[in-house]
């Protein structure tokens, strides 16, 4: 006799309210992560590629411009800097030298910042003969191209710069949301969390692990790399500077030896080169009235040596009768950073701001910038930056492959909406907090909301395409 079949099987156990909420929360975070990655991954790839190349600027430019950067024969006595400047302006009519950079290398040329026939150039002079070994337009160098790619996507302009900043800010959000999605629900899981499962090449699991596992290991490096670049950004950068000044964690607004508080609204970055980030907004004092004999560049070099300014340093020429000489170095060793303003007649040091004078925030940002540029601790810093940048490219590319593998025909393939509205509103509240901290993120949230309400929901084909 056959056993009776149970025609009314017991219903599957229902998920608890907490489990349903956690599932909904996961789905909501996944949707934000998906859309942000889909929009900004291409820009993050560009930033990672350009950044990885720029990390090796010293080595690459040293090779590309070797003939300009080095002398043919090291002489016994270098010419005075003023004579080099004079010979240069005589040999190249229409040239005005704005700065001279000195390095601690007898085989290196002297770098001259110049404007020639209205074009900003860098000229390299043999210190022993005064002859120009080569010259480059400032906006056509190797470094200038990749810097423009990194900050303005090559096309240039404010909009491109803001787009780069927006992508960088969303990159931080992608890391945070990605860590939440990566977090192992099975505490004993190692494969797929700490180690990738590579046994099925080409499968969605293979690409998922190539996305999630490197992202976990590099998450801290990625966040630090992005965060240390934000002081240069167009919107968040000035806010960071204002916070540092308002909390007195940047630097003393002036450090005067002989005069009162500078009344000039001119800041150092407008009149000088090779300025450390922390001193870019430093007010520029004026030379005392009544001076007649201007100091020579060599005399200012002597002041720099007496003040123990580490080479390489740059001397920027005074602008006008009340202008000052500026001695500055944004040194590879941040602790040697210095910015001095010198009276062009008396040689009095009017402003002297060193790394030791910076507040805690300025010191942290200065160290962060050196880390970002790969010069804080030599080639290991460059290697760490390269690994991080290549990791970003791998993470972004693997996410694209995963999306293509799960994307249904005729639809975007976005994750489904969470079943519990509380999760949607909770994650949205967190995103609003990010938007308040990063203004461009907040603006992008408003744009997305407007597009969703006024465009996507009103056009049937778009609504279908964006549906899960």
C-alpha positions in Angstrom: 0.0 0.0 0.0 1.4 3.3 -1.1 1.8 6.0 1.5 -0.7 8.8 1.3 0.6 12.0 -0.2 0.1 15.1 1.8 -2.1 17.3 -0.4 -1.8 20.3 2.0 1.9 20.7 2.8 2.9 23.0 5.7 3.7 26.5 4.5 7.3 27.5 4.4 8.5 29.3 7.5 7.9 33.1 7.2 10.8 35.4 7.6 10.8 37.4 10.8 10.2 41.2 10.6 13.8 41.8 11.3 15.0 39.5 8.5 12.6 41.2 6.0 13.9 44.6 7.0 17.5 43.5 6.6 16.7 42.0 3.2 15.0 45.2 2.1 18.0 47.3 3.4 20.4 45.1 1.4 18.3 45.6 -1.7 18.1 49.4 -1.2 21.9 49.7 -0.7 22.5 47.5 -3.7 20.3 49.8 -5.9 22.2 52.9 -4.9 25.5 51.0 -5.4 24.4 49.8 -8.8 23.3 53.1 -10.2 26.3 55.0 -8.8 28.7 52.5 -10.2 27.0 52.4 -13.6 27.2 56.2 -13.9 30.6 57.0 -12.4 32.8 53.9 -13.0 34.0 55.2 -16.4 35.2 58.4 -14.8 36.9 56.5 -11.9 38.7 54.5 -14.6 40.0 57.7 -16.2 41.0 59.1 -12.8 42.8 55.9 -11.9 44.6 55.6 -15.2 45.8 59.2 -15.3 46.7 59.1 -11.6 48.7 55.9 -12.0 50.8 57.5 -14.8 51.2 60.9 -13.0 52.6 59.0 -10.0 55.7 58.4 -12.0 56.1 61.9 -13.2 59.7 62.3 -11.9 60.9 59.2 -13.7 59.0 59.7 -16.9 59.9 63.4 -17.2 63.5 62.6 -16.3 63.6 60.3 -19.3 61.6 62.4 -21.7 63.4 65.7 -21.0 66.8 64.3 -20.0 68.6 66.6 -22.4 66.9 69.7 -20.9 67.2 68.7 -17.3 70.9 67.9 -17.4 74.1 69.8 -18.5 76.5 68.4 -21.1 79.5 69.0 -18.9 79.7 70.0 -15.2 81.8 73.1 -14.9 83.9 74.3 -12.0 82.0 77.5 -11.3 78.3 78.3 -11.9 77.3 81.7 -13.2 75.4 84.1 -10.9 71.7 83.6 -11.3 71.1 87.2 -12.3 73.6 86.8 -15.2 71.7 83.7 -16.4 68.4 85.6 -16.2 69.9 88.6 -18.1 71.5 86.4 -20.8 68.2 84.6 -21.3 66.2 87.7 -21.8 68.8 89.1 -24.2 69.0 85.9 -26.2 65.2 85.6 -26.4 63.6 89.0 -26.9 60.1 89.2 -25.5 60.9 87.0 -22.6 60.2 87.9 -19.0 61.6 85.6 -16.3 59.2 85.2 -13.3 61.0 82.6 -11.2 64.2 80.7 -10.8 64.4 77.2 -9.2 67.6 75.9 -7.7 68.4 72.2 -7.1 71.1 70.5 -5.1 72.6 68.8 -8.2 75.7 70.1 -10.0 74.7 68.2 -13.1 71.2 69.8 -13.3 70.1 72.8 -15.3 68.5 75.8 -13.7 64.7 76.0 -14.2 63.4 79.3 -15.2 59.7 80.2 -15.1 59.1 82.6 -17.9 56.5 84.3 -20.1 57.6 84.5 -23.7 55.5 86.5 -26.2 52.6 86.0 -23.9 53.0 82.2 -23.5 53.9 80.7 -20.1 57.0 78.6 -20.5 59.6 76.7 -18.6 63.2 77.2 -19.8 66.2 75.2 -18.7 69.5 77.0 -18.6 73.0 75.5 -18.3 74.3 77.1 -15.0 77.9 77.1 -16.3 77.4 78.6 -19.7 74.0 80.4 -19.4 72.8 78.7 -22.6 69.2 77.5 -22.7 69.2 73.7 -23.1 65.5 73.6 -23.9 62.1 75.1 -23.3 58.5 73.8 -22.9 55.1 75.5 -23.1 53.6 74.9 -19.6 50.3 73.6 -20.9 52.0 71.1 -23.4 54.2 69.1 -21.1 53.7 65.4 -20.2 52.7 66.4 -16.7 50.3 69.1 -17.8 48.5 66.6 -20.1 47.9 64.0 -17.5 47.2 66.6 -14.8 44.5 68.0 -17.1 43.1 64.5 -17.7 43.1 63.8 -14.0 41.4 67.1 -13.0 39.5 68.1 -16.0 39.1 65.0 -18.2 41.4 66.6 -20.9 38.5 68.7 -22.3 39.1 71.3 -19.5 36.8 73.9 -18.0 34.8 74.2 -14.8 32.1 71.6 -15.7 34.7 68.9 -16.3 36.4 69.7 -13.1 33.2 69.6 -11.2 32.4 66.2 -12.8 35.7 64.8 -11.7 35.0 66.0 -8.1 31.5 64.5 -8.3 32.9 61.2 -9.4 35.5 61.2 -6.7 32.9 61.9 -4.0 30.6 59.1 -5.3 33.7 56.9 -5.3 33.8 57.2 -1.5 30.1 56.3 -1.3 30.7 53.3 -3.6 33.4 52.0 -1.3 31.1 52.4 1.8 28.1 50.8 0.2 30.3 48.1 -1.4 31.7 47.2 2.0 28.1 46.8 3.4 27.2 44.5 0.4 30.5 42.6 0.8 30.1 42.0 4.6 29.9 38.2 5.0 26.6 37.1 6.4 28.1 33.6 6.9 30.8 34.3 9.5 32.8 31.2 8.4 32.9 32.3 4.7 36.5 32.9 3.5 36.1 32.2 -0.2 34.3 35.0 -1.9 35.0 37.4 1.0 38.7 37.3 1.8 39.8 35.2 -1.1 38.4 35.1 -4.7 36.8 31.9 -6.1 38.6 31.5 -9.4 37.7 27.9 -10.2 35.1 28.8 -12.8 36.7 31.4 -15.1 34.2 33.6 -16.9 31.3 32.8 -14.6 29.4 35.5 -12.8 30.8 34.2 -9.5 34.3 34.6 -10.9 33.7 38.2 -11.9 31.8 39.0 -8.7 34.8 37.9 -6.6 37.2 39.8 -8.8 35.1 42.8 -8.0 34.3 42.3 -4.3 37.5 40.8 -2.9 40.0 43.4 -4.3 37.6 46.1 -3.3 37.6 44.9 0.3 41.4 44.7 0.5 41.9 48.1 -1.2 39.0 49.9 0.4 41.0 51.9 2.9 43.6 52.8 0.3 40.9 53.9 -2.2 39.2 56.1 0.4 42.5 57.7 1.5 43.6 58.2 -2.2 40.3 60.0 -3.0 40.2 62.0 0.3 43.7 63.3 -0.1 42.9 64.6 -3.6 39.8 66.6 -2.4 41.7 69.6 -1.1 42.4 70.5 -4.7 38.7 70.2 -5.7 36.7 73.2 -6.9 33.8 73.0 -4.4 34.9 70.9 -1.5 38.5 72.2 -1.5 37.7 75.8 -0.6 35.3 74.5 2.2 38.2 72.4 3.6 40.4 75.5 3.6 37.8 77.6 5.3 37.2 75.0 8.0 41.0 74.8 8.6 41.2 78.6 8.9 38.1 79.0 11.0 39.3 76.4 13.5 42.9 77.7 13.4 44.1 74.2 12.4 45.7 75.4 9.1 48.5 77.9 9.7 49.0 81.4 11.3 47.5 83.9 8.9 50.8 85.7 8.9 54.2 85.4 10.5 55.8 88.9 10.3 59.2 89.9 11.6 59.2 93.6 10.9 55.7 94.8 9.7 52.1 94.6 10.8 49.4 92.5 9.4 49.4 92.5 5.6 46.6 94.7 4.2 46.9 93.2 0.7 44.2 90.9 -0.5 46.6 89.2 -2.8 47.4 85.7 -1.9 50.6 83.8 -2.4 49.4 81.4 -5.1 48.7 84.4 -7.3 52.3 85.7 -7.3 54.6 82.8 -6.8 55.4 79.2 -7.9 56.1 76.0 -6.0 53.8 77.0 -3.2 52.8 74.3 -0.6 49.0 73.8 -0.4 48.8 75.1 3.2 50.4 78.5 2.1 48.5 79.1 -1.1 46.0 81.5 0.6 48.7 83.2 2.7 48.3 87.0 2.3 51.2 88.7 0.5 52.8 91.7 2.3 54.4 94.7 0.5 57.9 95.9 0.4 58.6 99.0 2.3 58.2 102.3 0.4 61.2 104.4 -0.4 63.5 101.6 -1.5 65.6 102.2 -4.6 68.1 99.4 -5.1 66.5 96.1 -5.7 68.1 93.0 -4.4 69.7 90.6 -6.9 68.5 87.0 -7.2 71.8 85.8 -5.8 71.3 88.0 -2.7 67.9 86.4 -2.2 69.5 83.0 -2.7 71.9 83.9 0.2 68.9 84.8 2.4 67.4 81.4 1.6 70.6 79.7 2.5 70.8 81.6 5.8 67.2 80.8 6.6 68.1 77.1 5.9 65.6 76.5 3.1 66.1 73.0 1.8 66.7 72.6 -2.0 65.0 72.5 -4.4 63.4 75.9 -3.8 62.0 78.5 -6.1 62.5 82.3 -6.0 59.6 84.2 -7.6 60.3 87.7 -8.7 58.6 90.7 -7.2 55.6 92.2 -9.1 55.8 96.0 -9.1 57.6 98.5 -6.9 55.9 97.2 -3.8 56.1 93.6 -4.6 58.2 91.0 -2.7 60.5 88.2 -3.5 58.9 84.8 -2.6 61.1 81.9 -1.6 59.1 78.7 -1.6 59.4 74.9 -1.7 56.7 72.3 -1.8 59.3 69.7 -0.8 59.3 66.0 -1.5 59.8 65.8 2.3 56.8 67.8 3.6 58.6 68.6 6.8 60.9 70.9 4.7 58.0 73.0 3.3 58.7 76.7 3.5 57.1 79.9 2.2 59.0 83.2 2.8 58.2 86.7 1.5 61.2 89.0 1.4 61.3 92.8 1.0 62.8 93.4 -2.4 64.9 96.3 -1.2 66.0 95.6 2.4 66.0 91.8 2.3 63.8 91.8 5.5 61.9 88.5 5.9 58.3 89.7 6.1 56.6 86.3 6.2 58.1 83.0 7.2 55.8 80.0 7.3 57.2 76.5 7.7 55.7 73.0 8.1 56.2 73.4 11.9 53.9 76.4 11.8 51.0 74.6 10.2 48.0 73.6 12.4 47.1 69.9 12.8 44.7 70.0 9.8 47.2 71.6 7.5 49.9 69.1 8.5 47.5 66.2 7.8 46.5 67.6 4.4 50.1 68.3 3.5 51.1 64.8 4.3 48.0 63.5 2.5 48.9 65.4 -0.7 52.4 64.0 -0.6 50.9 60.6 -0.2 48.5 61.2 -3.1 51.3 62.3 -5.4 53.5 59.3 -4.5 56.3 61.3 -2.9 55.8 60.8 0.9 58.0 57.7 1.3 59.7 57.2 -2.1 59.1 54.4 -4.6 57.1 52.2 -2.1 54.6 55.1 -2.0 54.5 55.1 -5.8 54.0 51.3 -5.9 51.2 51.5 -3.3 49.5 54.2 -5.4 49.9 52.2 -8.6 48.4 49.0 -7.0 45.4 51.1 -5.7 44.8 52.7 -9.1 45.1 49.4 -11.0 42.7 47.9 -8.4 40.1 50.6 -9.1 40.3 49.8 -12.8 39.9 46.1 -12.1 37.0 46.7 -9.7 35.2 49.0 -12.2 35.8 46.7 -15.2 34.6 43.6 -13.4 31.4 45.4 -12.3 30.7 46.1 -16.0 31.1 42.4 -16.9 28.9 41.4 -14.0 26.2 43.8 -15.2 26.3 42.6 -18.8 26.0 39.0 -17.6 22.8 39.7 -15.5 21.3 42.4 -17.7 18.0 41.2 -19.3 17.3 42.2 -22.9 15.5 45.6 -23.2 16.0 46.5 -19.5 18.7 48.2 -17.5 19.0 45.3 -15.2 18.9 47.3 -12.0 18.3 45.4 -8.7 14.7 45.2 -7.6 13.1 47.8 -5.3 13.1 46.8 -1.6 9.9 45.4 -0.3 10.0 47.4 2.9 9.7 51.2 2.3 11.4 51.8 5.6 14.7 50.6 4.1 14.3 52.9 1.1 13.7 56.0 3.3 16.5 55.0 5.8 19.1 54.6 3.1 17.9 57.9 1.4 18.4 59.7 4.7 22.0 58.4 4.8 22.5 59.6 1.3 21.2 63.0 2.3 23.9 63.1 5.0 26.5 62.4 2.4 25.0 65.1 0.3 25.3 67.6 3.1 29.0 66.7 3.6 29.7 66.7 -0.1 27.7 69.5 -1.8 28.0 68.1 -5.4 26.6 64.8 -4.2 23.7 66.6 -2.7 23.1 68.5 -6.0 23.3 65.2 -7.9 20.7 63.7 -5.6 18.3 66.5 -6.4 18.9 66.1 -10.2 18.2 62.4 -9.9 15.0 63.0 -7.9 13.7 65.5 -10.5 14.5 63.2 -13.4 12.8 60.3 -11.7 9.6 62.3 -10.9 9.3 64.4 -14.1 10.8 62.2 -16.8 11.4 58.5 -16.0 8.0 57.9 -14.4 6.1 59.8 -17.1 7.6 58.0 -20.2 6.5 54.4 -20.5 9.5 53.2 -22.4 12.0 54.7 -19.9 9.9 53.4 -16.9 10.0 49.9 -18.4 13.8 50.1 -19.1 14.5 51.2 -15.5 12.3 48.6 -13.9 13.8 45.6 -12.3 
